[in-house]
């Protein structure tokens, strides 16, 4: 009875579609964004993708609306070998069907993943962390439910495989770990407080740590694999999804995995941006250390400072706690200086604010800017160097402890410049962009004050040469300023590849036809585990022309972009899985 009811519903829906004129037939070629949007917007599409709606029913609707699709649909239904535009059209319709049918399920799966706080702990290695283990169990459950093969490689990498008919396979790489949060910064403009580890939909945005980096991609590609398996479309190559667990902290899990497992020869990484990333800057950590020194006395003394929760994120806020001296005088002097300072520097990088408040015997100075991914300081307004500049220029005579030395270091060698000009290190590559150095994190550890600067190095230098240059510049500054400073610069190398041939062309074609946007290879300032993989290209999930919210306070994924991911990942799996040759 249920089947008869659904068939009757679909017939009625198709009849309704006959009142809509069919789209003009294309002169050959695959369907593109206008045709797919038209199908998705049809009222009948909801009936054809209801809980019991099948892909075949959706294809019938699509052929009714787009008569040029009828030959491809007929070929699919008789299980003929699909080639050329017929294969492209069927895979695009499968992607559209997956999006319309499973969007809610993907959002729910993303929510379950976001709820597991897979932040690296200082107390236990990631492969022993209960949250990483729980994430693996969640993926295992989904894989088994979807009829996919699951393998846990010692809690370092979780594998999910969809077998193909041939001996070749290609890899899909994502990661389960996320960067830390500063919970107080997760407040919307209207005052709504968000839980970073609870996926929250506000309008068209899905807020939560990992929503765009990279748990939304994990949920999406798992449902794409499910859709491909259930469609019965053959794959010449197996698909191996690899979910890494330490990408945000150096990728040691992937290094372990490489030593245990043969990697696929070709790999697509879902951890950067569209259309297709073929070059990455090298990520570096520049740490300077100052002796903490004496506690607060009669002179105003910085006793605590805070910036980002991780070095690879531009913070939303930065704070300094002052103690000692006359509290009223300190507070009055800082409040008197803040408006002129904000007016002076707002035009140098963007809007920010300063709040000076009394907390008992302490004065708290808080600078609020705009968070960003550490690789993209130009997308944020970094409050930490502005805090340092403000304390230095306020006229307040601070006790010369480690925090005061760190303030002088940040103000003197960075200020509002993140391009290395003050350090005399600035350079840029025509394709990859400029060197950036962003002071994001300050902390007290083991009786010392550390400042961590996130460095992104493009082509045109080597890790060894850059590390030597930064060390020399900072040591020279310390000698001139009379400040004892320790310097450690660990610099990763840049990556630039020239992947030619069918697989890159297929990714670009998928992106361009699905979105209607320009499709060409691009670089990124980010650094992913693509560097650790052979023949690796990043494909999404960030859309061009939009701020990348990964590592940000209030990280979010747009639902419209999630829809596009669902379509493109599904198409990508089938088309790459059936290429005659990758190059």
C-alpha positions in Angstrom: 0.0 0.0 0.0 2.8 2.4 0.9 4.5 1.7 -2.5 1.2 2.4 -4.3 0.7 5.6 -2.4 4.2 6.8 -3.2 3.8 6.0 -6.9 0.5 7.8 -7.0 2.2 10.8 -5.3 5.0 10.8 -7.8 2.6 10.5 -10.8 0.7 13.5 -9.4 3.9 15.4 -9.0 5.1 14.6 -12.5 1.7 15.6 -13.9 2.1 18.9 -12.1 5.4 19.3 -13.8 3.8 19.0 -17.2 2.2 22.4 -16.6 5.8 23.8 -16.5 7.4 24.1 -19.9 10.5 21.8 -20.2 13.8 23.6 -20.3 15.2 24.2 -23.7 17.3 21.2 -24.8 21.0 21.7 -24.7 23.1 21.3 -27.7 24.7 18.3 -26.1 26.8 18.4 -23.0 26.1 17.9 -19.3 23.6 19.7 -17.2 24.9 22.6 -15.2 23.9 24.8 -12.3 20.8 26.4 -13.9 19.3 23.0 -14.8 20.1 21.5 -11.4 18.7 24.5 -9.6 15.5 24.2 -11.7 15.1 20.6 -10.7 15.8 21.2 -7.1 13.3 24.0 -6.9 10.4 21.9 -8.4 7.8 21.0 -5.8 7.8 17.5 -7.1 11.5 17.1 -6.1 10.4 16.9 -2.4 8.1 14.0 -3.2 10.8 12.2 -5.2 13.3 12.5 -2.4 11.0 11.7 0.5 12.1 9.1 3.0 10.9 6.3 0.8 11.7 8.0 -2.5 14.2 6.2 -4.7 16.9 7.5 -7.0 15.0 5.9 -9.9 11.9 8.0 -9.1 14.0 11.1 -8.8 15.6 10.3 -12.2 12.1 10.0 -13.7 11.2 13.4 -12.4 14.4 14.9 -13.8 13.9 13.4 -17.2 10.4 14.8 -17.3 11.7 18.2 -16.5 14.8 18.0 -18.7 13.9 15.7 -21.7 17.6 15.7 -22.9 18.3 13.6 -19.8 16.0 10.7 -20.9 18.7 8.7 -22.8 21.1 8.8 -19.8 18.3 7.9 -17.4 17.2 5.0 -19.7 20.8 3.7 -19.9 21.1 3.8 -16.1 17.8 1.9 -15.6 18.9 -0.9 -17.9 22.3 -1.0 -16.2 24.2 -0.1 -19.3 27.8 1.1 -19.1 27.6 4.9 -18.7 30.2 7.0 -20.4 30.9 10.6 -21.3 28.1 13.0 -20.7 25.7 10.2 -19.7 27.9 9.4 -16.7 28.4 13.0 -15.8 24.6 13.7 -15.9 23.7 10.7 -13.8 26.4 11.5 -11.2 25.2 15.1 -11.0 21.6 13.9 -10.5 22.9 11.5 -7.8 24.6 14.4 -6.1 21.5 16.5 -6.3 19.4 13.6 -5.0 21.8 13.1 -2.1 21.6 16.7 -1.2 17.8 16.9 -1.3 17.3 13.5 0.5 20.1 13.6 3.1 20.7 17.2 4.0 19.0 16.8 7.4 20.9 13.6 8.1 24.2 15.2 7.3 23.5 18.1 9.6 22.5 15.6 12.3 25.7 13.6 11.8 27.8 16.8 11.9 26.1 17.7 15.2 27.1 14.3 16.7 30.7 14.8 15.6 30.9 18.4 16.8 29.6 17.2 20.2 32.8 15.2 20.7 35.5 17.7 21.8 38.5 16.3 19.9 40.9 18.9 21.1 44.4 17.6 21.7 45.1 17.2 25.4 48.4 17.8 27.2 47.7 14.9 29.5 47.2 12.0 27.2 48.3 11.2 23.7 45.6 11.5 21.0 45.4 7.8 20.3 44.6 7.2 23.9 42.2 10.1 24.3 38.6 9.0 25.0 37.2 11.7 22.7 39.3 10.4 19.7 38.3 6.9 20.5 34.6 7.9 20.7 34.9 9.7 17.4 36.3 6.5 15.8 33.3 4.5 17.3 30.9 7.0 15.8 32.5 6.7 12.3 32.5 2.9 12.6 28.8 2.9 13.4 28.0 5.0 10.4 30.3 2.9 8.1 28.6 -0.3 9.1 25.1 1.2 8.8 26.0 2.3 5.3 27.5 -1.0 4.2 31.0 0.4 4.0 34.3 -1.3 5.1 35.8 0.2 8.3 39.4 -0.1 9.7 40.8 1.5 12.8 44.6 2.0 12.5 45.5 2.2 16.2 43.3 5.2 16.8 45.6 7.3 14.6 43.6 7.1 11.4 40.1 5.8 10.8 39.6 4.2 7.4 36.3 3.8 5.5 36.4 2.1 2.2 34.0 1.7 -0.7 35.4 -1.1 -2.9 35.7 -0.8 -6.7 36.1 -3.5 -9.3 39.7 -2.8 -10.2 43.0 -2.9 -8.3 43.5 0.9 -8.1 42.2 3.1 -5.4 42.2 6.8 -4.6 42.3 8.5 -1.3 40.0 11.0 0.4 41.7 12.7 3.4 40.0 14.6 6.3 40.7 15.1 10.0 38.8 14.6 13.2 40.7 16.8 15.6 39.9 20.5 16.2 41.6 23.5 17.6 40.8 24.7 21.2 38.2 27.3 21.9 37.9 30.4 24.1 34.2 29.8 25.2 33.6 33.4 26.2 34.2 34.5 22.6 31.3 32.4 21.2 28.7 35.2 21.5 26.7 36.4 18.5 26.2 40.1 17.8 22.8 40.0 19.4 24.2 38.6 22.6 23.2 35.0 22.0 25.8 32.7 23.7 26.8 29.6 21.8 28.2 26.3 23.0 31.2 25.6 20.7 30.6 21.9 21.0 26.9 22.0 20.2 26.0 22.5 16.6 23.6 25.4 16.5 21.7 26.6 13.4 21.1 30.3 13.2 19.5 31.3 9.9 21.6 29.8 7.2 24.7 29.2 9.4 25.7 26.1 11.4 27.9 27.2 14.3 30.2 24.8 16.1 33.9 23.9 16.5 34.7 21.7 13.5 31.6 22.6 11.5 33.8 23.7 8.6 37.1 22.2 9.8 36.7 19.3 9.2 33.8 17.5 10.7 31.2 18.8 8.3 33.3 17.4 5.4 33.5 14.0 7.2 29.8 13.7 7.6 29.2 14.9 4.0 31.6 12.5 2.3 30.3 9.5 4.3 26.8 10.2 3.0 28.2 10.7 -0.5 29.8 7.2 -0.2 26.5 5.9 1.0 24.6 7.4 -1.9 27.1 6.0 -4.4 26.9 2.5 -3.0 23.1 2.5 -2.9 22.9 3.9 -6.5 24.6 0.7 -7.8 26.8 2.8 -10.1 30.0 0.8 -10.7 33.4 2.1 -9.6 36.6 1.1 -11.4 38.7 2.3 -8.4 38.1 1.8 -4.7 37.6 4.8 -2.5 39.6 5.0 0.7 38.5 7.7 3.2 41.2 8.4 5.7 40.2 10.4 8.9 43.4 11.7 10.6 43.4 12.6 14.2 46.4 15.1 14.7 46.2 17.4 11.7 45.9 20.5 13.8 49.0 19.7 15.8 51.6 18.5 13.3 50.1 15.4 11.7 52.1 12.8 13.7 49.1 10.4 13.3 49.5 10.5 9.5 53.2 10.0 9.8 52.5 6.9 11.9 49.9 5.7 9.3 52.4 6.2 6.4 54.8 3.8 8.2 52.1 1.2 8.6 50.1 1.4 5.4 50.7 2.0 1.7 49.2 5.2 0.7 46.9 5.6 -2.4 48.8 7.0 -5.4 46.3 9.9 -5.8 44.6 11.7 -3.0 41.9 14.4 -2.6 42.0 16.4 0.6 38.8 18.0 2.0 40.5 20.5 4.3 41.1 23.8 2.5 39.1 25.6 -0.2 37.7 25.4 -3.7 38.2 25.2 -6.7 41.3 23.0 -6.3 44.4 23.8 -4.2 47.7 22.9 -5.8 50.1 25.0 -3.6 50.4 25.5 0.1 52.6 27.8 2.2 54.8 26.2 4.9 53.5 26.5 8.4 55.9 27.5 11.1 55.9 28.1 14.9 58.1 30.9 16.1 58.4 30.9 19.9 60.2 33.6 21.9 60.7 33.1 25.7 61.3 35.7 28.5 62.1 35.0 32.1 59.0 35.9 34.2 60.8 37.9 36.8 59.5 39.4 40.1 55.9 39.5 41.2 53.9 42.8 41.5 55.2 45.4 43.8 54.6 49.2 44.2 55.0 49.7 40.4 52.2 48.6 38.0 53.0 45.1 36.8 51.5 42.8 34.2 50.8 39.6 36.1 48.9 37.8 33.3 48.1 38.0 29.6 46.1 36.0 27.2 45.5 35.8 23.5 44.4 32.9 21.3 43.9 29.4 22.6 46.1 28.0 19.8 49.0 29.5 17.9 47.3 28.9 14.5 44.3 31.1 15.2 44.1 34.9 15.3 42.4 35.6 18.6 39.1 37.4 19.0 40.2 39.0 22.3 43.5 39.7 24.1 43.7 40.6 27.8 46.3 41.9 30.3 45.9 41.9 34.1 47.8 44.7 35.9 48.5 44.7 39.6 50.5 47.1 41.8 50.8 50.9 42.0 47.8 53.1 42.6 44.8 51.3 41.0 42.8 54.4 40.5 45.6 56.2 38.8 46.4 53.2 36.5 42.8 52.8 35.5 42.3 56.5 34.9 45.5 56.8 32.8 44.6 53.8 30.6 41.0 55.0 30.1 42.2 58.4 29.2 44.5 57.0 26.5 42.3 54.4 24.8 40.1 56.6 22.6 43.0 58.3 20.9 44.7 55.0 20.5 41.7 53.4 18.8 41.3 56.4 16.6 44.9 56.2 15.6 45.0 52.5 14.7 41.5 51.7 13.4 42.5 52.8 9.9 45.5 50.4 10.1 43.8 47.0 9.7 40.2 47.4 10.9 37.9 48.1 13.8 38.7 47.1 17.4 37.8 48.2 20.9 39.5 48.6 24.3 37.8 48.1 27.7 39.6 49.0 30.9 37.9 47.7 34.1 38.6 47.3 37.8 38.6 43.9 39.3 39.4 44.3 43.0 43.0 45.4 43.3 43.6 44.6 39.6 43.1 46.5 36.4 42.0 44.4 33.4 42.7 45.6 29.9 40.7 43.8 27.1 41.1 44.4 23.4 38.5 43.0 21.1 39.3 42.5 17.5 38.2 39.9 14.9 39.3 36.3 14.9 40.6 34.6 11.8 42.5 31.5 10.7 46.2 31.8 11.6 47.1 31.5 7.9 44.9 34.4 7.0 45.7 37.3 9.3 44.4 39.7 6.7 40.9 38.4 7.4 41.0 39.4 11.1 42.0 42.2 13.4 44.6 40.8 15.8 44.0 42.2 19.3 47.2 40.9 20.8 49.7 43.2 19.1 47.2 46.1 19.5 47.1 45.3 23.2 51.0 45.4 23.3 51.1 48.7 21.4 48.4 50.2 23.7 50.3 49.3 26.9 53.5 50.6 25.4 52.0 53.9 24.2 49.7 54.6 27.1 52.5 56.3 29.1 52.2 53.8 31.9 55.5 52.9 33.5 55.4 49.1 33.8 57.6 46.9 36.0 60.2 45.3 33.8 59.2 41.6 34.1 58.8 39.0 31.4 55.3 40.2 30.4 56.6 43.7 29.9 59.5 42.4 27.8 57.0 40.4 25.7 54.9 43.5 25.2 57.9 45.4 24.0 58.9 42.6 21.7 55.5 42.3 20.1 55.1 46.1 19.8 58.6 46.7 18.4 58.9 43.9 15.9 55.3 43.3 14.8 52.8 46.0 15.8 50.0 46.0 13.2 52.4 44.6 10.6 52.0 40.8 9.9 54.0 40.8 6.6 57.5 40.8 8.2 58.4 44.3 7.1 59.4 45.5 10.6 61.6 42.4 10.9 63.1 43.1 7.4 62.0 39.7 6.2 59.1 40.6 3.8 58.8 38.9 0.5 56.0 37.5 -1.7 55.5 34.9 -4.4 53.4 35.8 -7.4 51.2 32.7 -7.1 51.3 31.8 -3.4 51.3 35.3 -1.9 53.3 37.0 0.9 55.1 35.7 4.0 53.0 36.3 7.1 54.0 36.3 10.8 51.1 36.7 13.2 51.7 36.9 17.0 48.6 35.1 18.3 49.4 33.4 21.6 51.0 34.5 24.9 51.3 32.2 27.9 53.1 31.7 31.2 54.7 28.3 31.4 57.4 26.9 33.7 58.2 30.3 35.2 58.6 31.9 31.8 56.6 33.9 29.3 56.2 32.5 25.8 55.0 34.4 22.7 54.0 32.2 19.8 53.9 33.6 16.3 52.2 31.7 13.4 54.4 31.9 10.3 53.3 31.1 6.8 56.2 30.8 4.3 55.6 30.9 0.5 57.9 29.8 -2.2 61.1 31.9 -2.4 62.7 30.8 0.8 63.8 27.7 2.7 62.8 26.7 6.3 66.4 26.7 7.3 67.2 30.2 5.9 64.0 31.8 7.3 64.5 30.2 10.7 68.0 31.6 10.8 66.9 35.0 9.7 64.1 35.4 12.3 66.5 34.2 15.1 69.2 36.6 14.1 66.7 39.6 13.9 65.1 38.8 17.3 68.5 38.2 19.0 69.7 41.5 17.6 66.6 43.3 18.9 67.2 41.7 22.3 70.8 42.9 22.5 69.8 46.4 21.5 66.9 46.5 24.0 68.8 44.9 26.8 66.4 42.0 26.9 67.4 38.4 27.4 65.3 36.3 24.9 65.3 32.7 23.8 64.2 31.9 20.2 63.0 28.7 18.7 61.6 28.7 15.1 60.3 25.4 13.7 59.4 26.0 10.1 57.7 23.7 7.7 58.3 23.9 3.9 56.0 25.2 1.2 54.4 22.8 -1.4 53.8 23.6 -5.0 52.6 20.9 -7.4 51.7 20.8 -11.0 49.1 18.0 -11.3 48.0 17.8 -14.9 45.5 15.6 -16.6 42.1 14.1 -16.1 41.7 14.2 -12.3 42.4 17.9 -11.9 40.3 18.7 -14.9 37.5 16.6 -13.4 37.6 18.4 -10.1 37.6 21.8 -11.8 34.7 20.9 -14.1 32.7 19.6 -11.2 33.2 22.8 -9.2 32.6 25.1 -12.1 29.4 23.4 -13.4 27.9 23.0 -9.9 28.5 26.5 -8.7 28.7 28.6 -11.9 32.0 30.1 -10.5 35.4 30.4 -12.2 37.2 27.1 -11.9 41.0 27.2 -11.9 43.8 25.9 -9.6 44.6 28.1 -6.6 47.1 28.4 -3.8 46.3 28.6 -0.1 48.1 30.1 2.9 46.9 27.1 4.9 49.0 24.0 5.5 47.4 20.6 5.5 48.4 17.0 5.5 48.3 17.1 1.7 52.0 17.7 2.1 52.4 14.2 3.5 50.5 12.5 0.7 51.6 11.7 -2.9 49.7 13.5 -5.6 47.4 15.4 -3.3 45.0 18.2 -4.2 42.7 20.0 -1.8 39.1 20.2 -2.9 37.0 22.4 -0.6 35.3 22.9 1.6 35.7 26.7 1.8 34.1 28.7 -1.0 36.1 31.4 -2.8 35.4 35.0 -1.9 34.2 34.2 1.6 36.0 34.5 4.9 37.3 31.1 6.1 35.8 30.6 9.6 38.0 27.7 10.6 39.9 28.3 13.9 37.7 31.4 14.4 35.6 32.2 17.4 32.0 31.4 16.2 33.3 29.0 13.5 30.4 28.2 11.1 29.4 26.4 8.0 26.8 27.9 5.6 24.0 25.4 4.8 24.1 26.5 1.2 27.7 25.6 1.0 27.0 22.3 2.7 24.5 21.6 -0.1 27.1 22.3 -2.7 29.6 20.0 -0.9 27.0 17.2 -0.9 26.5 17.5 -4.6 30.2 17.9 -5.6 31.6 15.2 -3.3 29.1 12.7 -4.7 29.9 13.5 -8.3 33.6 13.6 -7.5 33.6 10.0 -6.1 32.0 8.5 -9.1 33.8 10.4 -11.8 37.3 10.1 -10.3 36.4 6.5 -9.5 35.8 5.8 -13.1 38.5 7.8 -14.9 40.4 5.7 -17.4 43.6 7.3 -16.2 44.3 10.0 -13.5 46.9 11.9 -15.4 
